[in-house]
Amino acid sequence: MTGHRNPYEGQREPLPPALVEAGFRQESAELGGVLVNYVRGPESGAPLVLIPGQMSLWSSYRRVMPELARRFTVYAVDVRGHGNSSWTPGDYSWDSAGGDIARFLRQVVGRPAIVSGNSSGGVLALWCAARVPELVSAIVLEDPPIFSAEWPRFRDRDRWVYESLAHTVRALGDLDHQRVTDIYRQEIPVAEDRTIRMPERFVGLLDRLVARHRRRNPGRPAGLGVRWLPGSLNELIRAASMFDPDFARAFVDGRFYGDFSHAAALRATTVPVLLLHANWSRFDRHGLVGAMDDDDARRVRELAPQTVYRRIDARHVIHDDKPRAFVTAVTEFAAALPAPERSVG
Protein backbone atom coordinates (compact mmCIF):
# COMPACT_ATOMS: atom_id res chain seq x y z
CA MET A 1 0.00 0.00 0.00
CA THR A 2 1.30 3.47 -0.84
CA GLY A 3 2.23 5.38 2.28
CA HIS A 4 0.65 8.70 3.09
CA ARG A 5 1.35 11.18 5.86
CA ASN A 6 -1.26 12.96 7.93
CA PRO A 7 -1.38 16.52 6.57
CA TYR A 8 -2.52 17.74 10.00
CA GLU A 9 0.05 15.86 12.11
CA GLY A 10 1.36 17.94 14.99
CA GLN A 11 -0.91 20.92 14.33
CA ARG A 12 -2.51 22.60 17.32
CA GLU A 13 -5.81 24.33 16.81
CA PRO A 14 -7.22 26.75 19.39
CA LEU A 15 -9.08 24.95 22.16
CA PRO A 16 -12.73 25.79 22.84
CA PRO A 17 -13.04 28.61 25.40
CA ALA A 18 -14.68 26.33 27.97
CA LEU A 19 -11.63 24.05 27.94
CA VAL A 20 -9.20 26.96 28.14
CA GLU A 21 -11.10 28.31 31.14
CA ALA A 22 -10.95 24.86 32.75
CA GLY A 23 -7.17 24.82 32.41
CA PHE A 24 -6.71 22.43 29.48
CA ARG A 25 -3.83 22.62 27.05
CA GLN A 26 -2.96 20.72 23.88
CA GLU A 27 0.33 18.83 23.67
CA SER A 28 1.98 16.01 21.73
CA ALA A 29 4.44 13.25 22.53
CA GLU A 30 6.76 11.20 20.31
CA LEU A 31 6.18 7.60 21.41
CA GLY A 32 7.95 4.77 19.62
CA GLY A 33 8.16 6.73 16.39
CA VAL A 34 4.48 7.76 16.49
CA LEU A 35 3.40 11.30 17.35
CA VAL A 36 0.43 11.17 19.72
CA ASN A 37 -1.64 14.33 20.04
CA TYR A 38 -3.47 14.86 23.30
CA VAL A 39 -5.19 17.44 25.48
CA ARG A 40 -4.35 17.59 29.17
CA GLY A 41 -6.24 19.16 32.04
CA PRO A 42 -4.94 20.62 35.29
CA GLU A 43 -3.69 18.43 38.13
CA SER A 44 -6.92 17.61 39.94
CA GLY A 45 -6.68 14.07 41.20
CA ALA A 46 -6.30 10.58 39.81
CA PRO A 47 -5.34 10.42 36.11
CA LEU A 48 -8.16 9.62 33.69
CA VAL A 49 -7.21 8.83 30.09
CA LEU A 50 -9.99 9.18 27.49
CA ILE A 51 -9.70 7.19 24.24
CA PRO A 52 -12.23 8.01 21.49
CA GLY A 53 -13.64 5.46 19.07
CA GLN A 54 -12.88 4.93 15.42
CA MET A 55 -13.18 8.10 13.31
CA SER A 56 -13.58 10.21 16.46
CA LEU A 57 -11.17 12.74 17.93
CA TRP A 58 -10.27 13.76 21.46
CA SER A 59 -12.70 16.65 20.94
CA SER A 60 -15.66 14.27 21.06
CA TYR A 61 -15.18 14.49 24.85
CA ARG A 62 -15.36 18.30 24.95
CA ARG A 63 -18.79 18.29 26.66
CA VAL A 64 -17.59 16.21 29.62
CA MET A 65 -13.97 17.30 30.04
CA PRO A 66 -14.54 20.46 32.18
CA GLU A 67 -16.71 18.57 34.67
CA LEU A 68 -14.36 15.57 34.80
CA ALA A 69 -11.45 17.94 35.42
CA ARG A 70 -12.97 18.83 38.79
CA ARG A 71 -12.27 15.29 39.98
CA PHE A 72 -9.51 13.91 37.72
CA THR A 73 -6.34 14.88 35.91
CA VAL A 74 -7.81 14.38 32.45
CA TYR A 75 -5.97 13.32 29.30
CA ALA A 76 -7.83 12.93 25.99
CA VAL A 77 -5.89 11.45 23.08
CA ASP A 78 -6.07 11.15 19.31
CA VAL A 79 -5.43 7.49 18.45
CA ARG A 80 -2.89 6.88 15.65
CA GLY A 81 -4.60 7.40 12.29
CA HIS A 82 -6.79 10.16 13.74
CA GLY A 83 -6.72 13.90 14.27
CA ASN A 84 -3.28 15.44 14.79
CA SER A 85 -1.60 12.11 15.61
CA SER A 86 0.54 10.18 13.12
CA TRP A 87 -0.95 8.10 10.33
CA THR A 88 0.71 4.69 9.98
CA PRO A 89 -0.82 3.10 6.85
CA GLY A 90 -0.20 -0.62 6.75
CA ASP A 91 0.37 -0.73 10.51
CA TYR A 92 -2.99 -0.64 12.26
CA SER A 93 -3.85 -3.32 14.82
CA TRP A 94 -4.92 -3.75 18.42
CA ASP A 95 -1.26 -4.31 19.27
CA SER A 96 0.12 -1.25 17.48
CA ALA A 97 -2.58 1.15 18.70
CA GLY A 98 -2.58 -0.43 22.15
CA GLY A 99 1.19 -0.11 22.31
CA ASP A 100 0.85 3.64 21.72
CA ILE A 101 -1.53 3.94 24.67
CA ALA A 102 0.78 1.84 26.87
CA ARG A 103 3.73 4.11 26.04
CA PHE A 104 1.53 7.15 26.68
CA LEU A 105 0.58 5.81 30.12
CA ARG A 106 4.19 5.06 31.00
CA GLN A 107 5.95 8.10 29.55
CA VAL A 108 3.36 10.88 29.77
CA VAL A 109 0.99 9.97 32.63
CA GLY A 110 3.63 8.24 34.75
CA ARG A 111 1.30 6.60 37.27
CA PRO A 112 -1.53 4.06 37.11
CA ALA A 113 -4.54 5.62 35.43
CA ILE A 114 -8.20 4.98 34.90
CA VAL A 115 -8.39 4.26 31.17
CA SER A 116 -11.77 5.00 29.58
CA GLY A 117 -12.48 4.15 25.96
CA ASN A 118 -15.50 4.49 23.72
CA SER A 119 -16.18 1.91 20.99
CA SER A 120 -12.82 0.65 19.64
CA GLY A 121 -11.21 2.86 22.28
CA GLY A 122 -12.87 0.62 24.85
CA VAL A 123 -11.18 -2.43 23.34
CA LEU A 124 -7.88 -0.54 23.58
CA ALA A 125 -8.61 0.11 27.27
CA LEU A 126 -9.16 -3.63 27.72
CA TRP A 127 -5.92 -4.33 25.82
CA CYS A 128 -4.04 -2.14 28.29
CA ALA A 129 -5.64 -3.76 31.34
CA ALA A 130 -4.61 -7.20 30.07
CA ARG A 131 -1.19 -6.39 28.59
CA VAL A 132 0.18 -3.62 30.87
CA PRO A 133 -1.79 -3.97 34.12
CA GLU A 134 0.87 -2.12 36.12
CA LEU A 135 -0.08 1.08 34.22
CA VAL A 136 -3.84 0.77 34.77
CA SER A 137 -5.84 1.30 37.97
CA ALA A 138 -9.26 0.65 36.39
CA ILE A 139 -10.96 0.67 33.01
CA VAL A 140 -14.20 2.14 31.70
CA LEU A 141 -15.60 0.31 28.70
CA GLU A 142 -18.01 2.72 27.02
CA ASP A 143 -20.19 0.68 24.65
CA PRO A 144 -17.22 -1.29 23.30
CA PRO A 145 -17.53 -3.82 20.45
CA ILE A 146 -16.17 -6.60 22.65
CA PHE A 147 -16.71 -9.93 20.87
CA SER A 148 -18.57 -8.25 17.98
CA ALA A 149 -15.30 -6.78 16.64
CA GLU A 150 -13.50 -10.12 16.47
CA TRP A 151 -12.67 -11.95 13.28
CA PRO A 152 -14.52 -13.71 11.68
CA ARG A 153 -17.71 -12.81 13.61
CA PHE A 154 -17.35 -9.19 12.55
CA ARG A 155 -17.36 -10.18 8.89
CA ASP A 156 -19.76 -13.12 8.95
CA ARG A 157 -22.38 -12.47 11.63
CA ASP A 158 -22.71 -8.75 12.31
CA ARG A 159 -22.84 -7.67 8.72
CA TRP A 160 -24.23 -4.17 9.12
CA VAL A 161 -21.33 -2.90 11.24
CA TYR A 162 -18.90 -4.55 8.84
CA GLU A 163 -20.64 -2.96 5.85
CA SER A 164 -20.69 0.39 7.66
CA LEU A 165 -16.90 0.36 7.85
CA ALA A 166 -16.66 -0.88 4.27
CA HIS A 167 -18.79 2.13 3.30
CA THR A 168 -16.37 4.39 5.19
CA VAL A 169 -13.47 2.95 3.20
CA ARG A 170 -15.32 3.52 -0.08
CA ALA A 171 -16.31 7.06 0.94
CA LEU A 172 -12.93 8.21 2.23
CA GLY A 173 -10.43 5.82 0.64
CA ASP A 174 -9.42 7.98 -2.33
CA LEU A 175 -7.57 10.73 -0.50
CA ASP A 176 -7.02 12.76 -3.67
CA HIS A 177 -10.73 12.92 -4.55
CA GLN A 178 -12.34 12.62 -1.15
CA ARG A 179 -15.78 14.05 -0.31
CA VAL A 180 -16.12 13.63 3.43
CA THR A 181 -19.89 14.09 3.31
CA ASP A 182 -20.16 10.75 1.48
CA ILE A 183 -20.06 9.11 4.92
CA TYR A 184 -23.69 10.23 5.24
CA ARG A 185 -24.75 8.40 2.08
CA GLN A 186 -25.45 5.17 3.95
CA GLU A 187 -28.57 3.20 4.83
CA ILE A 188 -29.19 2.65 8.56
CA PRO A 189 -31.53 -0.20 9.61
CA VAL A 190 -34.32 0.77 11.99
CA ALA A 191 -36.50 -2.32 11.55
CA GLU A 192 -36.31 -5.73 9.89
CA ASP A 193 -37.45 -4.36 6.52
CA ARG A 194 -36.88 -0.63 6.90
CA THR A 195 -33.80 1.54 6.60
CA ILE A 196 -33.31 5.29 6.69
CA ARG A 197 -30.67 7.62 5.32
CA MET A 198 -29.99 11.33 5.30
CA PRO A 199 -31.95 13.04 2.48
CA GLU A 200 -29.77 13.62 -0.58
CA ARG A 201 -30.80 17.27 -0.75
CA PHE A 202 -29.45 17.81 2.78
CA VAL A 203 -26.21 15.94 2.01
CA GLY A 204 -25.84 18.21 -1.04
CA LEU A 205 -26.19 21.23 1.26
CA LEU A 206 -23.44 19.83 3.49
CA ASP A 207 -21.27 19.35 0.38
CA ARG A 208 -21.61 23.01 -0.49
CA LEU A 209 -20.93 24.18 3.07
CA VAL A 210 -17.80 22.02 3.30
CA ALA A 211 -16.55 23.28 -0.06
CA ARG A 212 -17.06 26.90 1.04
CA HIS A 213 -15.31 26.24 4.35
CA ARG A 214 -12.33 24.69 2.55
CA ARG A 215 -12.04 27.70 0.21
CA ARG A 216 -12.03 30.05 3.19
CA ASN A 217 -9.69 27.90 5.29
CA PRO A 218 -7.10 26.33 2.95
CA GLY A 219 -4.93 23.70 4.55
CA ARG A 220 -7.27 23.24 7.48
CA PRO A 221 -9.56 20.28 8.37
CA ALA A 222 -13.00 20.20 6.81
CA GLY A 223 -15.92 21.85 8.55
CA LEU A 224 -19.30 23.44 7.96
CA GLY A 225 -18.55 26.98 9.08
CA VAL A 226 -22.09 27.65 10.31
CA ARG A 227 -23.72 27.73 13.74
CA TRP A 228 -27.25 26.86 12.73
CA LEU A 229 -26.55 23.14 12.30
CA PRO A 230 -25.87 20.72 15.17
CA GLY A 231 -22.28 20.77 16.36
CA SER A 232 -22.19 16.98 16.11
CA LEU A 233 -22.44 17.24 12.31
CA ASN A 234 -19.43 19.54 12.15
CA GLU A 235 -17.49 17.31 14.57
CA LEU A 236 -18.02 14.19 12.45
CA ILE A 237 -17.10 15.94 9.20
CA ARG A 238 -13.98 17.39 10.79
CA ALA A 239 -13.03 14.00 12.23
CA ALA A 240 -13.60 12.26 8.88
CA SER A 241 -11.26 14.70 7.14
CA MET A 242 -8.55 13.92 9.74
CA PHE A 243 -8.92 10.13 9.55
CA ASP A 244 -6.68 7.67 7.74
CA PRO A 245 -9.12 5.37 5.88
CA ASP A 246 -6.58 2.55 6.12
CA PHE A 247 -7.50 2.32 9.82
CA ALA A 248 -11.03 1.28 8.79
CA ARG A 249 -9.69 -0.79 5.90
CA ALA A 250 -7.66 -2.85 8.40
CA PHE A 251 -10.90 -3.84 10.14
CA VAL A 252 -12.54 -4.75 6.84
CA ASP A 253 -9.69 -6.86 5.41
CA GLY A 254 -8.83 -8.50 8.75
CA ARG A 255 -5.41 -6.96 9.43
CA PHE A 256 -6.46 -5.21 12.62
CA TYR A 257 -7.25 -8.19 14.84
CA GLY A 258 -4.03 -10.18 15.13
CA ASP A 259 -4.14 -12.72 17.93
CA PHE A 260 -5.84 -10.44 20.47
CA SER A 261 -8.61 -12.48 22.12
CA HIS A 262 -11.27 -10.45 23.91
CA ALA A 263 -12.18 -13.40 26.13
CA ALA A 264 -8.58 -14.04 27.13
CA ALA A 265 -8.07 -10.35 27.86
CA LEU A 266 -11.13 -10.24 30.11
CA ARG A 267 -9.94 -13.33 32.00
CA ALA A 268 -6.53 -11.70 32.48
CA THR A 269 -7.98 -8.39 33.69
CA THR A 270 -7.83 -7.99 37.46
CA VAL A 271 -8.46 -4.24 37.78
CA PRO A 272 -11.98 -2.88 38.41
CA VAL A 273 -14.11 -2.59 35.26
CA LEU A 274 -17.06 -0.30 34.50
CA LEU A 275 -19.11 -1.40 31.49
CA LEU A 276 -21.44 1.24 30.04
CA HIS A 277 -23.89 -0.30 27.60
CA ALA A 278 -25.78 1.86 25.09
CA ASN A 279 -28.77 1.11 22.87
CA TRP A 280 -28.61 -1.62 20.25
CA SER A 281 -30.83 -3.60 17.89
CA ARG A 282 -30.48 -6.91 16.09
CA PHE A 283 -32.26 -7.86 12.88
CA ASP A 284 -32.14 -11.15 11.01
CA ARG A 285 -31.32 -9.36 7.79
CA HIS A 286 -28.63 -6.98 9.10
CA GLY A 287 -27.25 -8.51 12.28
CA LEU A 288 -26.22 -6.31 15.18
CA VAL A 289 -26.87 -2.59 14.83
CA GLY A 290 -24.75 -1.31 17.68
CA ALA A 291 -21.59 -2.35 19.50
CA MET A 292 -22.72 -5.18 21.76
CA ASP A 293 -25.91 -7.05 22.58
CA ASP A 294 -27.11 -8.28 25.96
CA ASP A 295 -25.43 -11.66 25.49
CA ASP A 296 -22.09 -9.91 24.87
CA ALA A 297 -22.53 -7.77 27.98
CA ARG A 298 -23.45 -10.82 30.05
CA ARG A 299 -20.35 -12.64 28.83
CA VAL A 300 -18.12 -9.70 29.80
CA ARG A 301 -19.44 -9.95 33.37
CA GLU A 302 -18.94 -13.70 33.45
CA LEU A 303 -15.31 -13.47 32.32
CA ALA A 304 -14.49 -10.41 34.46
CA PRO A 305 -16.79 -10.79 37.51
CA GLN A 306 -15.45 -7.57 39.07
CA THR A 307 -17.31 -5.65 36.33
CA VAL A 308 -19.83 -2.98 37.34
CA TYR A 309 -22.54 -2.85 34.67
CA ARG A 310 -24.59 0.22 33.77
CA ARG A 311 -27.22 0.22 31.04
CA ILE A 312 -27.70 3.75 29.68
CA ASP A 313 -30.46 4.83 27.31
CA ALA A 314 -28.17 6.55 24.83
CA ARG A 315 -26.64 6.37 21.40
CA HIS A 316 -23.28 4.72 20.89
CA VAL A 317 -21.14 7.71 21.93
CA ILE A 318 -22.62 7.98 25.39
CA HIS A 319 -20.33 10.77 26.57
CA ASP A 320 -21.62 13.03 23.78
CA ASP A 321 -25.26 11.92 23.74
CA LYS A 322 -25.78 11.76 27.52
CA PRO A 323 -22.83 13.65 29.01
CA ARG A 324 -24.29 13.99 32.50
CA ALA A 325 -25.01 10.27 32.72
CA PHE A 326 -21.47 9.51 31.59
CA VAL A 327 -19.85 11.85 34.11
CA THR A 328 -22.01 10.52 36.94
CA ALA A 329 -21.23 6.90 36.09
CA VAL A 330 -17.47 7.50 35.89
CA THR A 331 -17.21 9.60 39.04
CA GLU A 332 -19.32 7.19 41.13
CA PHE A 333 -17.24 4.27 39.87
CA ALA A 334 -13.98 6.07 40.64
CA ALA A 335 -15.13 7.03 44.14
CA ALA A 336 -15.31 3.35 45.07
CA LEU A 337 -11.79 2.52 43.81
CA PRO A 338 -8.86 1.78 46.13
CA ALA A 339 -6.38 4.56 46.88
CA PRO A 340 -4.08 5.30 43.90
CA GLU A 341 -0.64 3.72 43.72
CA ARG A 342 2.70 5.48 43.33
CA SER A 343 4.28 6.43 39.99
CA VAL A 344 5.34 3.77 37.51
CA GLY A 345 8.82 3.56 36.01
N, C-alpha and C positions, 0 to 999 in steps of 0.2 A: 504494500500500500504506500502511496506517495505521502511523505511526511508533510505536515503543515503546522505552522506555529500560530499560537493564539495572538491575534493582532492587538488584544487588549491586556496581554500579560503584564503584570506589574503596575498598571495604571491605578491611580487613586482618585476616585470621584468624590466630590463633596458629600459628606454624610448628611442625612436628614437632620433638621434643626433639633428635633426631639432627642436624637441620639447624641448630638453634640452637647446639649444641655445636660444629659445624663452622664457625661464624662467618657463617652466612647471615642476611640480613635482607630483608624485603619492602618494595618501594618502588613508586612509580608516576611516570610522566612524561607530560606533555601534549605531544603530537607532532602538529602539523598539525590541531588540533581533536579529536584522538582521545586518550583517556586509555589508556595502555598500562600494565598491571600487570606487575610482574616481581619475581623474587627474585634477589638478587645475593650471591655468595660473597666471601670475603676475597681480597685481592690475592695471587695465588699463581703468576702466570705469564701466558702468552699468554691473551687473552680467548677464551672459548668460549661462543657463544650457542646455546641450545637452544630449538627451535621445535616444540611438540607438533602432532599431527595434528588433523584435524577432530573436534570434540566431545571433545577432551582438553584438560587444563589443564597448567600448568607442573608441577603436583604429580605428574604421571605419571612425572616424572624423579626422584622423591624417593629411589628406591633406588640411583641412581648418582651423585647430586650430591655426597655427602660424599667419595667416592673421587676423583671428577673434580677436586674442589677442592684436592686435594693437588698437582695438576699444572697446573691452569688457574685463571684468574679466571672463574668460571662465572656466566652470566646465563641464567635460564629465564623465558620470557615467556608471557603469555596473549595469543593472537592476538585482534584485534578480533572481537567476536561471542562471546567466550568468557570465562568466569571473571569476574574483577573489572575487565576492560578494557571499553571502550565497546562498545555495540551500535550498528550503523549500518545499520538495515534499508533495503533498496533500494540500498545501496552496498557490495556485496561482490564482489570480483574479485581476480584475481592482482595487478593493478596497485595497487588500493587497499590490500590487505593487505601486498603487497610494499613499497609505499611506506612503510607504518608501520615495517617492519623496517629499511628503509634509513635513515629518520630516527632510529630507535633506535640503529643502529650509529654514525651520525655524531654525534648529540647526547648520547647516554648513554655508549656504549663509548669513542668518541673515538680509536680506533686500529684498524687492520685486524684482523679477528677470524676465527676458524674458526666457520663458521655450520653448525650441524647441525640437520637437520629430519627428523622422522618423518612418513611419509604425505604429506598435503598440505603439511605443514611442510617436507618435503624439496623440493617444487616451489618453495616460497617461497625456500629456500636457493639453488636454481638461479636463480631470478629475480634475486636479489641479485648472484650471481656474474656474470650476463650484463649487468645494468642498472647496477650500481654497483660495478664491480670494484675500485675504489680503496679500498673499505671492507671488502673480503673477502680474507683470506689463503689460505683453503681452504674447501671445503665437504664435509660429510658427508651423503650422501643415504641415509637409513635407510628402506629399503623404500618408496620413493616411487612414486606412480602416474604415473610419466613415460610418456607416450604413451597409457596407458589412461585418463587423466583429461583427454582432449582431445575436443572436440566435432567431429564427431558420433560418433566411435568409442564414447565413454562411453555414449551413449544407444542406439546401434544394435548394437554388437558385444558389449560386456561387460555384458550385461543384469543380472546378479545384483547387481553393485556399484551400478549405477544404481537398481535396485529397492530395494536396501538403504537408500540415501539417501532415496528416495521414501517408504519406510516410516518413516524418521525424521521426515520432514516431517508425515506423517499422525499419528504418535504424539505429537509435541511441538508441532505447529503452532497449536493452539488454546491460547494462553497462559492464558486464563481458566479452562479446564477440563482442564488438563494432568495426565496421570498418567505420570510419568517411567518407571515400570516397563513401560509399553507398548513400550518399545524392545526388550524381551526377547521380545515376541510376534511372532517372525519365524522363518521357515524358513531353515535354513542347509544348502546342498548338501554332502554328503559323498561322493556317488557319482552316477553318471549318472542313476539312478532312485531315489535315496534322499536324503531330507532329515531333519534333526533340528531340534528346538526345545526350549526350556526347558519342563519340565512345567508345566501351568497351575496345579496346586496349589502349586508352589513360587513361581510368579510372584504368586499370591494372597497367599502369606506375605510376600513382599517388599512388596506393596501395603500390608499391615497395618503392617509395620515402618516404612515410610516415613511413613505417616499418623501413627503414634505419635510418630516423631521430629519431624515438623512441629508437632504439638501442644505438644511439650515445648520446641521451639526456634523460636518464631514469628519470622518475618522472616529466617530463616537458610536457606542452601541445603539441599536435600534430603539425606537420609542414612539409614542403617539403624539406627545407634545400638546395635549389638551387636558383640561381638568374636569370636563363634563362626562367622561367615561370612567368606569370603575378602575381604581388603581391596580386591581389584580390583573386586568387586561394588559396594562402597560408593563407590569412586572414580568408577566409570562413572555411577552414579545421581547423585552430586553434580555431576559434569561436565554431565550432561544437563540438570539443573535450572538450570545457569548458562550455557546455550547458546542463542543466538538461532537459532530454526529457519529464519529467512530465509537464514542462511549456507548451510545444506543445500539450501534451496529454489533458491538461485542456481545450484547445480550441476545441479539437476534441470531447471530451465527454460532453462538455457543462458546466463544472465547473467554467470556467473563468469569465463568463459574469455577474452573479449575477443579481441585479436589476438596473445596470447602463444603463440608456437610453441615447443614443447619442443625440437624439432630445432634450430631457429635459436639458441636459448639455449645448447644444448650446444656448437654450433660456435663460439659467441662466448666461451665460458668458457675462460680460460687458466690459472686457478688450479688447484692440485692438487684432485683429487676422490676421495673414498672412497665407494664404492657398497656398501651392506650389503643383501643380498637375502635375504628371509625365505621361508618356505614358501608355496606356491601350488598351485592345481589349476585345471584347465580341463575343462569338460564341454560337450558339444555343446548340451545343453538350456539351460544356465545361463551359458555363457561363462566368463570368468575369475573365479575365487574367490580373491581376493588382490589385490595392488597391481600386480605386474608379472610377466610370464612370462620364460622364458629368452631368447626372441627380443628382448623389450624390453631386457633387461639387456645383451645382445650389441650392440644398436644404440647404447645409451649409450656403450659402450666404443669403438665405431667412430667416433662423432661427437666424443667427447672422449677421445682416446687416452691422455691422462695419467691416466685413471681407474684406481684400485686397486680391484679387485673382491674382495669377501668374501661367500661363501655361508654363511649361518648357519641351522642347524636350529632355527627359532624361529617363534613366531606373529608377527603383523604388527608389534606394538609390541615390537621386539626389546629395547629398553632396560629394559622391565618384565619381559618373559618370560625373557630371558637377560642379566641385568645385567652379570655378569662378562665375558661374551663381548663385550658392547657396549663396556665400559670398556677392555678389552684392545685391541680393534680401533681405537678412537679414539686411545688413548695411543700405540700403535705407529705409527699413521699420522702423528700430530703430531710424533713424535720424528724423523721423516725430513724434515720441512719445513724450508725455508730459515729463516734468522734473521728474527725479526719486524721490520717496518718501523716508522718513527716515527709519531707521532699524525697523524690526518687533520683537516683544517680543515672 
